[in-house]
C-alpha cells in the first residue's frame, strides 16, 4: 500500500496531514542539523495527539515504514546535494505554484518549527549562517503564500512573478546547502 493509498483510507480521512505536507515535514526533519528521533516528531503528522489515529497496528507500521523510507531517501540526498522537489511540486501558470507545492512548503515550515531551536543555536542572529537560514525560510514562505508575496513586492515597486521561478528552481540547492552547513556546524559544537 502506497503512502497516498494509506492516507486515502476513509477511516484516516482528516486525521493525518496530506501527502505533500508529509513530504515537506519529513524534508524538514531530514534537513535538521541534529537527527531527531522519529518518535519525537511522528505524532506531529497526526496533529500531535498521543494516540495514533490508525485502526490497527499494521496500518501504523506501514505508515511509519513509508515515513522512515522517505527520511532515509531525503537525508542523504540533502547531504549529497541531490535532493529534488517531490513529484507534483511545480510552478503553475495560473496560481504561480501548484497546491502540492504550497502544501509541501507548509509541511516543511511546520517541521522547521520543531527543529527551530537547533537551527537558531547553531546559526545565531546576526551571522552569515543566520542570513542563509532566513533566506531559505523566506523563500519557502513566499512559495507557500505567493499572493501575499506578490502584493508585498508590488508595494515596493517590484513585479515579482519571475522571482518565483528563480526561487522555485533554486530551492533544491538552497535546502541542500543549508542542510550541509547545518550538519557541519552541529558537528563542531
N, C-alpha and C positions, 0 to 999 in steps of 0.2 A: 504494500500500500504506500503510495507516494505521500509526501507531506500535504500536498493540496487535497488529495482524496481524504486524508485523515481530518484536515481542517473543515472539509465539506460535510462531514457526518452530521446529520440533523441533531443528534444529542450533544454535539460540541458547538453548535451554532452560537455565535456571540460570546463564547466562553474563552476563546484564545485569540491572540492578535492574528491578523491575516498573514498570508504567505510573504508578501513584500515587506511588511513591517517586521516579521520574524527574521527575514534575511538581513534587514538593516540592523536590528537589535543584535543578532549574532555577529555581524560585522564589527559592531562597536565592541563587543566582548573580545573578539579575536584581535582587534587593534589595540586593546588596553595595554598599557606599559607593563603591568603586573598581571600574570594569569590569575583570573578569579575563578575559584572552583564553581562548576556548574550549579551545584546545589544552592549557591548564593544568588544566582541570577535566573535560573529556570523559572521560579514562581512568577517572575515579572511577565513572562509570556502568557500567563493566565490571570493577569491583574493583581498579582502579589498575594493572592489567597494562599493560606497554608495548605489547604487540601486541593490537589489537582482535580480538574473537572472531568476526568476520564471515568467511563463506566466500568472499565476493567483494567487489570494490571497489564494486559497485553497491549492495549491501546497506549497506555502511558509509556511502556517500554519501547514501542515502535516510534512514538513521538520523540522520546529522548534520544533514540538512535539517530533519527533524522537530524536533530539539533546538534548532536556531537559530531556527526559526519560533516555537517556544514562548517562547524568551528574548525574541524581538522582540515578542511579544504581551505578555508579563509585565512587562518593564521599563517601557514607557510606562504600562501600566495601574497599576502600583505608584506611579509618579511623578505620575500624574493622579488618584490616589485612586479608581480604577475597578476594581482587582483584586477578583476573587471566587473563592471555593472552586471547584476543578475539579469537573466532574460526578462524582457518586458519593460525594463527600465530604459526608457529612451526619451528623446525630445519629441514634442508634439507640435505640429503646425498651429493648431487652434488654441491649445491650452498651455503651450510652452513646454511642459513636461507631462508625461503620462501619469495616470493615477498610481500606477505601480511605483514610479519614480518618487512621487510625493510620499507614498506610504513607506517606501524604503528609507527615505530621508527622515521621516518621522520616527521610525523604529530605531534608526541609528542615533538620532538626537536623544531619544529616551534612554537608550543604552549608555550613551555618553554620560548622562546624568548619574548613572550608577557608578561609573569609573572616574567621575569628575575630580574627587579628592586626590586620587593617584596622579591624574594629569596635572592638576594645579600644584601639587607638591614638587613634581619634577620640572615643571615649566611655570615658575612663579611669574606674577605680573611684572611687566617692565622688561622682560628678557626677549631676545630674538625668538627663543623657543615658544614663548607665550604668544608672540605675534603669529607664528606659524599655526599654533593651535587655534587662535582666534580666527585666522583666515579660513581654516578648514570648517570651523563651526559656522562662521558667517556664510560661507558658500553653500553648506548644507541647508542652512535656514532659508537662503534665497531660493534654492531649488524646491524646498518644501512649500514655500509660500510665494510663488513668483509674482502674483498680482500685487501684493503689498510692496514687494521689492521694486517692481516697475514703477509704481506710484511714487515711491520714495526717491528713486533715481530721477524720475521726471521732474520732481520738485527741485532737484539740484541741476536741472537742465541737461540731464544725460538720457539719451534714448538707449535703453538697455537690452533690447531683445538679443542682439548678437553676443552680449555678455553671458547670457545663459548657455549658449552653445559652448563658449570657451570654458566656462565653469564646469559644465557637464563633462566635457571632454577631458578636462584636467583633473577631475575628481579621483580617478584611479591612481594617478601619480601622486596626488596630494595625500590621499589616505595611506598609500604605501610609504611615502616619505615620512609622514607623521608617525606611523607605527614603528618604522625602523629607528627613528630618532627617539621615540618614547622608550623603546626596549633598551637602546644604548644608554640613555640617561638613567633608567631604572637599575640597570646592571652596575652603574657607577656609584649608586647610593650605598 
